């Protein structure tokens, strides 16, 4: 899994799976969220509310960057890093 960003104990990564819609993974400790890039909705997983909130805030700021990263992964290219939350 390619790591895109790290902030506040959250590691955001992407693993391209051709049969799935564009998504990313956010891991914080023992919790993992899988988030749709297009809808910015959690499609799988669970995490405390504060983790979910900061992940979705970060994703909303970088939605276009996330789509670019998805396309790069689809082309078997390494995605660029995405800045963390300040």
N, C-alpha and C positions, 0 to 999 in steps of 0.2 A: 504494500500500500504506500503510495506516495504521500509524504507529509506536506501539507500546504501551509499550515500556520500553527502557532502555539501561543496561547494566551491564558492567563489565570488558571493554569493547571489543565487546560483543555488542549488536546491534540486533535487537529482537523486533518483528515486524510481522504484520499480518493482512490478507489479501486474500480476500474472500468469493467463492467459486465454488460456485454452487448444486448442481452435480453431485458435489461432493466432500464427504466428512465433515468435521466441525469440525477445524480444524488451524491452526497458526501457523508462521511462518517465523522462524528465528534465523540472523542473518548475522554472521559474525566474519571480517573480512578477506576472503579469497577463498573462504571456506567457507560453506556454507549447509545448514541442517538444516530439514526440514519435519517437524513433530511433531504427532501425533494428540492432540487435547485429551482425548478420552475415555480412551484407553489409556496416554497419556504415553509412547508409543513413537515412535522415529524412523521415519518412513515413507519418507523419501527424503533423500538427501544424505549428506555425510560431513564430519566435523570432528575435530580432535584430541580425545583422550579427556577432557582437562581442560575443553574448551569444551562437549562433550556433557554432561559431568557437571554443570556449573554451570547449563546451560540446563534440564536435567531437574529439578534441584533447585529452580530458580526456578519452573518449571511446576507442580511438585507443591505448592508453597506457594500458588500462585495459580490452581489448576485451575478453581475456581468463577468467579473473575474472568474467566478466559479464555472460559468458556462464555457469560458475560454479554456479553463483547465480540463473540463470534461471533453471538449473537442480534441485537445492535445492528447489526452489519454486514449481516446478513440483512434487517433492516428498513430498510436504507439510511441508518442513523444512524452518526454518528462514534463509535467506541468510546472509553471513558474510558481514561486512562493507568493503567498498573499499576505499583506501586512496584518499584524494582530490588532486587536482593540488597544487603544491607548491606555 
